[in-house]
Amino acid sequence: MVRTRAALTGGTLVALFLAMAPAVRTEQAAPAGRGAPGRAGGQGGGRGAVRPECVSPAVPAAECNIPPGIAWADPPLGPGPFLLETAVPQHRNIKVTVIASVNQPWSLAWLPDGTMLVTERTGKLRVIRNGVLDPTPVAGVPEVRAQGLQGLMDVVPHPRFAENRWIYLSYHKPFPVPGATTPAGNPLIEGESVLARGTWDGQKLTNVVDIFRSGATRTESSRIGFGRDGMLYMSVSASGTGPDVLRSADPNDYAGKTVRLKDDGTVPPDNPFVGRAGYKPGIYTLGHRNGHSMALNPETGEFWVTEMGPNGGDEINVLKPGANYGWPYVSHGRSYMGPKISPTPGREGTEQPTVVWVPSIATAGGTFYTGDRFPGWRRNFFVGGLREGETPRTGQMQRIEFNERWEEIRREPMLRELKQRIRDVRQGPDGLLYVLTAENNGAVLKIEPGDPAPAR
């Protein structure tokens, strides 16, 4: 059962959100579960021309008159291998090898036979066998809306894949907005956060069906993972800027939430808010901005979710049933224009993050290391970063050490020499680390021990 925490906090969440919320919230007039019809780009806010609703945002997080950032593309990666150094003496030298070149890779997973699956945000699922990329994308992937920060997101095999051959995909499904058109007069298409399941026949996906449709459009990143309870957990990110940020606090909207589902996409009866008026029944936690990982702590069995903040305020949050993580009303960060998101980083009734970044490194996917190839890194958490402090060419991976109570004691920036945006980090079945770079000419990288350091 997961309803214990909801019994303690769920009844106060609506009152808490109302107390935090501004008096006027006209931007939430759209039907519950979907953002108001957007522009052709389908984004919830962000950089660009001045818009009337952004002149006086309801809360600092809802800003959207943001000037363009520094335009400086990352340099080409090169063929490698790259010989780098790390802080831990036991693993001073590492070798980073380019396994494959792919377009905007987002996530990766392994099948029991060692086959690696890689999602490309543009809508392709790729296969790497024995270190070689299959030139033909996997057939059977549903149609994806790949625009802005939407596209094909995560891929996860079922825990009993050997029995059922099921593979799960989170993605943005094209959704025609009724009666809405683009400035050019074309039908307005937005992306809905959806979970699909298909059967792997060794070469392609068959019997692919959408098993959970959130009804939430104008959303961003999504990650999925299976818990120890056999349930599937999924993040549904809200827009990171603009009026749509308020959707994260709306319990009748899946944007800005994590959801908990059975493996067939239905809602478990013991979810925290099942039967509670005004709440979507699949909600497990709420008050999130942009969840970029769904990493299961190997000791506690809790999910750790990296959350990309604005200009500062990246977080790692530990999911607790029925918990509210406070966005867009509380944060350790600042808006892109400089003001603090909130006078204090927390309020009564909201959960505090386990790890915080100020300035932001634009946290992305992450994983716990439990393998044998890098014993000095066991119990460390590795997380990708797209850029640090709003500055290009500062992409990195960070290694975070914890004590026995999972309190942070050290963090080490890594891979900065590559000057690449890092989208995801995963531990492979071989005990090595694998990294995805978030570039149009992206790469799958393998990190392995280098030559031992010379004796002194």
C-alpha positions in Angstrom: 0.0 0.0 0.0 1.2 3.5 -0.8 -1.5 5.7 0.7 0.0 6.3 4.2 1.6 9.6 3.3 -1.5 10.8 1.4 -3.5 10.2 4.5 -1.2 12.6 6.3 -0.7 15.3 3.6 -3.1 14.8 0.7 -6.0 16.4 2.4 -4.0 19.6 2.9 -2.5 19.8 -0.6 -5.4 21.7 -2.2 -5.4 24.3 0.6 -1.6 24.6 0.3 -1.7 25.2 -3.4 -4.5 27.7 -3.1 -2.5 29.5 -0.4 0.5 29.7 -2.6 -1.3 30.6 -5.8 -2.0 34.2 -6.9 -5.5 35.5 -6.8 -5.9 35.5 -10.6 -5.1 32.5 -12.7 -6.7 33.2 -16.0 -4.0 31.2 -17.8 -5.5 28.0 -16.3 -8.8 28.5 -18.1 -8.0 25.8 -20.6 -9.7 22.4 -20.1 -8.1 20.4 -17.3 -5.2 18.3 -18.4 -4.2 20.4 -21.4 -2.4 23.6 -21.7 -4.1 26.5 -23.5 -3.7 26.2 -27.3 -0.2 27.4 -28.1 1.8 28.8 -30.9 3.1 26.8 -33.7 6.3 26.0 -31.7 4.1 24.4 -29.0 6.3 25.6 -26.2 4.9 26.9 -22.9 7.0 30.0 -22.8 10.7 30.8 -23.0 12.9 33.0 -25.1 11.5 35.2 -27.9 9.4 38.3 -28.6 7.6 40.1 -25.8 4.2 38.6 -25.1 1.4 40.4 -23.2 0.8 37.7 -20.6 4.5 37.9 -19.7 4.7 41.6 -18.8 3.5 40.9 -15.2 3.9 37.2 -14.5 1.7 35.8 -11.8 4.8 34.3 -10.1 8.5 34.7 -10.9 8.7 31.2 -12.3 6.1 32.2 -15.0 8.4 34.6 -16.7 8.7 34.3 -20.5 10.1 37.6 -21.8 13.6 36.0 -21.7 16.4 37.4 -23.9 18.2 34.9 -26.1 21.1 33.0 -24.5 24.7 33.0 -25.7 24.8 31.3 -29.1 28.0 29.2 -29.3 27.6 25.6 -30.6 29.5 22.8 -29.0 32.6 21.7 -31.0 32.5 18.4 -32.9 33.4 15.5 -30.6 35.9 13.8 -32.7 36.4 10.0 -33.1 38.2 9.4 -29.8 39.1 7.5 -27.7 39.6 10.2 -25.0 42.0 9.6 -22.1 40.9 11.5 -19.1 41.6 11.8 -15.4 39.3 11.6 -12.4 39.7 12.5 -8.7 39.5 9.1 -7.2 43.0 7.7 -7.1 41.8 4.1 -7.7 40.2 5.3 -11.0 42.6 8.1 -11.9 42.7 7.2 -15.6 39.6 6.5 -17.6 39.1 5.9 -21.3 36.1 7.3 -23.1 35.2 5.6 -26.4 32.6 6.6 -29.1 30.4 3.6 -29.6 28.0 5.1 -32.1 26.9 8.4 -33.7 23.1 9.2 -33.3 20.9 12.2 -33.6 19.8 13.8 -30.3 19.9 10.6 -28.2 17.6 10.7 -25.2 17.7 7.4 -23.3 19.2 3.9 -23.5 18.4 0.4 -22.1 19.6 -3.1 -22.4 17.9 -6.4 -23.2 18.9 -9.6 -21.5 21.0 -10.7 -24.6 23.1 -7.5 -24.3 21.3 -5.6 -27.1 21.3 -1.9 -26.5 18.3 0.2 -27.3 18.7 4.0 -27.8 16.0 6.5 -28.3 16.5 9.5 -30.6 14.3 12.4 -29.7 13.4 12.9 -33.4 11.3 9.6 -33.2 13.7 6.8 -33.9 14.6 3.8 -31.8 18.1 2.5 -32.6 19.8 -0.9 -31.9 23.4 -1.5 -31.0 24.6 -5.1 -31.0 28.1 -6.1 -30.0 29.2 -2.4 -30.2 27.9 -1.9 -33.7 25.0 0.4 -34.6 22.3 -1.1 -36.8 21.9 1.4 -39.7 18.1 0.7 -39.9 15.9 2.2 -37.1 13.5 -0.2 -35.4 10.1 -0.5 -37.1 6.9 -0.2 -35.1 7.6 3.0 -33.2 4.5 5.1 -33.0 4.3 8.5 -34.7 6.1 11.1 -32.6 5.8 14.9 -32.4 9.4 16.0 -32.2 9.5 19.7 -31.8 11.1 21.9 -29.1 11.6 19.7 -26.1 9.2 17.1 -27.2 9.8 13.8 -29.0 10.6 10.2 -28.3 11.7 10.1 -24.7 12.4 7.0 -22.6 12.7 3.2 -23.3 12.4 0.5 -20.7 12.0 -3.3 -20.9 9.6 -5.0 -18.6 11.2 -6.6 -15.6 10.0 -10.0 -16.9 11.0 -9.2 -20.4 12.3 -12.8 -20.9 8.7 -14.0 -20.4 6.6 -11.3 -22.1 9.0 -9.5 -24.5 7.4 -6.1 -23.6 9.1 -2.8 -24.2 7.8 0.5 -23.0 8.2 3.9 -24.6 7.3 7.4 -23.3 6.8 9.9 -26.1 4.8 12.9 -27.3 1.9 11.9 -29.5 0.7 14.4 -32.1 -2.6 16.0 -30.9 -4.6 18.3 -33.3 -6.0 21.1 -31.1 -9.7 21.5 -32.0 -10.4 24.7 -33.9 -6.8 26.0 -33.5 -4.5 27.0 -36.4 -1.0 28.2 -36.8 -0.3 31.8 -38.1 0.0 30.2 -41.5 -3.5 28.8 -41.3 -2.5 25.1 -40.8 -4.0 22.9 -38.1 -2.2 23.4 -34.8 -0.6 20.2 -33.6 0.7 19.8 -30.1 2.3 16.9 -28.3 0.6 14.8 -25.6 2.6 12.9 -23.0 1.8 9.2 -23.7 3.1 5.8 -22.6 3.2 3.0 -25.2 3.9 -0.7 -24.9 5.0 -3.0 -27.7 6.3 -6.6 -28.1 9.9 -7.1 -29.3 10.4 -9.8 -31.9 14.1 -9.5 -32.0 14.1 -7.0 -34.9 11.0 -4.7 -34.5 8.2 -3.7 -32.2 4.8 -5.4 -32.8 1.4 -4.9 -31.2 2.3 -1.4 -30.1 -0.5 0.3 -28.2 -0.8 3.4 -26.1 -1.6 2.1 -22.6 -1.7 5.5 -20.8 -2.7 8.9 -22.3 -2.1 11.7 -19.9 -4.3 14.2 -21.8 -1.6 16.7 -21.0 -0.2 18.7 -24.0 2.5 21.4 -24.0 4.6 19.1 -21.8 8.3 18.4 -21.9 10.7 15.6 -20.8 9.5 12.2 -19.6 11.3 9.3 -17.9 9.9 5.9 -16.8 11.0 3.1 -14.5 9.7 0.0 -12.7 9.7 0.0 -8.9 10.3 -2.8 -6.5 6.5 -3.0 -6.2 6.2 -4.0 -9.9 4.5 -0.7 -10.7 5.6 1.6 -13.5 6.6 5.2 -12.6 6.6 8.0 -15.2 7.5 11.7 -15.0 5.3 14.2 -17.0 7.1 17.5 -17.1 5.3 20.8 -17.4 6.5 23.8 -19.4 9.6 25.3 -17.7 8.6 28.9 -18.2 5.6 31.0 -19.0 2.1 30.8 -17.6 1.9 27.0 -18.0 4.2 26.5 -15.1 1.2 26.9 -12.8 -0.1 23.5 -14.2 2.5 21.8 -12.0 0.4 22.7 -9.0 -3.0 21.8 -10.5 -4.0 18.3 -9.2 -6.4 17.9 -12.1 -3.6 18.1 -14.7 -0.9 15.5 -15.2 1.7 18.1 -16.2 4.4 18.6 -13.6 3.6 15.3 -11.9 4.9 11.8 -11.6 2.4 9.0 -12.1 2.2 5.4 -10.9 0.7 2.8 -13.1 0.2 -1.0 -13.5 2.2 -2.6 -16.3 -0.9 -2.4 -18.5 -1.2 1.3 -18.0 -4.2 1.3 -15.6 -4.2 3.1 -12.3 -3.5 1.0 -9.1 -6.3 1.3 -6.5 -3.8 2.2 -3.8 -2.4 5.3 -5.5 -2.3 8.3 -3.1 -5.2 10.3 -4.7 -7.5 7.6 -6.0 -11.1 8.7 -5.3 -10.1 12.2 -4.2 -12.2 14.9 -5.8 -10.2 17.2 -8.1 -7.2 14.9 -8.5 -6.1 12.8 -11.4 -6.0 9.3 -10.1 -2.6 8.3 -11.6 -0.8 11.1 -9.7 2.0 9.8 -7.4 3.7 13.1 -6.6 3.1 16.7 -7.8 4.8 20.1 -7.9 7.6 19.2 -10.3 9.2 21.2 -13.1 11.1 19.0 -15.5 11.9 15.5 -14.4 14.9 14.0 -16.3 15.6 10.7 -14.5 13.8 7.9 -12.8 16.7 6.2 -11.0 15.9 3.5 -8.4 18.1 3.7 -5.3 19.6 0.2 -5.0 19.5 0.2 -1.2 16.3 2.1 -0.3 14.1 1.2 -3.3 13.1 4.8 -3.7 13.1 6.7 -7.0 15.5 9.6 -7.3 14.3 12.1 -9.9 16.7 14.8 -11.3 14.8 18.0 -11.9 16.1 20.7 -14.2 15.6 24.1 -12.6 15.7 27.5 -14.2 18.8 29.7 -13.7 19.9 27.7 -10.6 17.8 25.3 -8.6 18.5 22.0 -10.3 17.4 19.2 -7.9 17.5 15.6 -7.1 14.1 14.7 -5.4 13.3 11.4 -3.7 9.8 10.4 -4.5 7.4 9.9 -1.6 3.7 8.9 -2.2 1.4 11.9 -2.2 4.3 14.5 -1.7 4.3 18.0 -3.1 7.7 19.3 -4.3 6.6 22.9 -4.4 7.1 24.1 -8.0 6.4 26.7 -9.2 6.0 28.5 -5.8 9.2 27.4 -4.1 12.7 26.7 -5.3 16.4 27.2 -4.4 16.9 28.8 -7.8 16.4 32.1 -9.6 14.4 33.0 -12.7 16.3 33.4 -16.0 16.1 37.2 -15.5 17.7 37.0 -12.0 15.0 37.3 -9.3 14.6 34.5 -6.8 11.7 32.1 -7.5 10.7 32.3 -3.9 11.9 34.3 -0.8 12.7 31.0 1.0 13.5 27.7 -0.7 10.8 25.7 1.1 7.4 25.9 2.7 5.6 23.8 5.2 3.9 20.9 3.4 6.5 20.7 0.6 9.5 18.3 0.2 13.0 19.5 0.1 15.5 18.1 -2.5 18.3 15.8 -1.5 20.8 17.6 -3.8 20.7 21.1 -5.2 22.7 22.9 -7.8 23.2 26.7 -7.8 24.1 27.7 -10.5 22.3 25.1 -12.6 24.1 22.5 -14.6 20.8 21.7 -16.5 20.6 18.3 -14.9 19.6 15.5 -17.2 19.5 11.7 -16.8 21.3 9.9 -14.0 22.1 6.5 -12.4 23.5 4.9 -9.3 26.7 2.9 -9.8 26.6 -0.6 -8.4 29.1 -2.4 -10.6 32.5 -4.1 -10.2 34.6 -2.3 -12.8 34.8 0.9 -10.7 34.6 -0.3 -7.1 35.7 3.1 -5.8 32.5 4.6 -7.3 30.0 2.2 -5.7 27.0 4.0 -4.2 27.9 7.1 -6.2 25.2 8.9 -8.3 26.2 10.0 -11.8 24.2 12.7 -13.5 24.4 14.4 -16.9 24.5 18.2 -17.3 23.7 20.2 -20.5 25.4 23.5 -19.4 26.5 25.3 -16.3 25.4 28.8 -15.3 23.7 29.4 -18.7 27.1 29.2 -20.4 27.6 27.1 -23.6 30.3 24.5 -23.9 30.1 23.6 -20.2 28.3 20.3 -20.5 29.5 17.7 -18.1 28.8 14.6 -16.0 28.9 14.8 -12.3 29.8 12.1 -9.7 28.2 12.6 -6.3 29.4 10.7 -3.2 27.1 10.1 -0.2 27.6 8.9 3.4 25.8 5.9 4.8 22.6 8.0 5.3 22.6 9.2 1.7 23.7 12.7 2.6 26.0 14.4 0.1 29.7 14.7 0.9 31.4 15.4 -2.4 30.7 16.0 -6.1 33.1 15.9 -9.0 32.6 17.4 -12.4 33.7 15.0 -15.2 33.9 14.9 -19.0 34.1 18.7 -19.2 37.1 18.4 -21.6 34.7 17.0 -24.2 32.6 20.3 -24.3 29.5 18.2 -25.0 26.0 18.5 -23.5 25.3 15.2 -21.6 21.8 13.9 -21.8 21.9 10.6 -20.0 24.1 8.4 -17.9 23.5 4.6 -17.4 25.3 1.7 -16.0 25.6 -1.2 -18.5 25.3 -4.9 -17.7 29.1 -5.1 -18.1 29.6 -2.7 -15.1 30.8 0.2 -17.4 29.2 3.6 -17.7 27.5 4.7 -20.9 26.8 8.3 -21.7 24.6 10.1 -24.3 25.5 13.5 -25.7 22.6 15.9 -26.5 23.7 17.0 -29.9 22.3 16.8 -33.4 25.5 14.8 -34.2 25.2 13.0 -30.8 27.1 10.1 -29.5 26.9 7.0 -27.4 30.0 6.9 -25.2 31.5 4.1 -23.1 33.6 4.9 -20.0 36.0 2.2 -18.9 39.1 2.0 -16.8 42.3 3.4 -18.4 45.8 2.3 -17.8 46.8 2.2 -14.1 48.5 5.3 -12.8 52.3 4.8 -12.6 53.6 4.0 -9.1 55.3 6.8 -7.3 
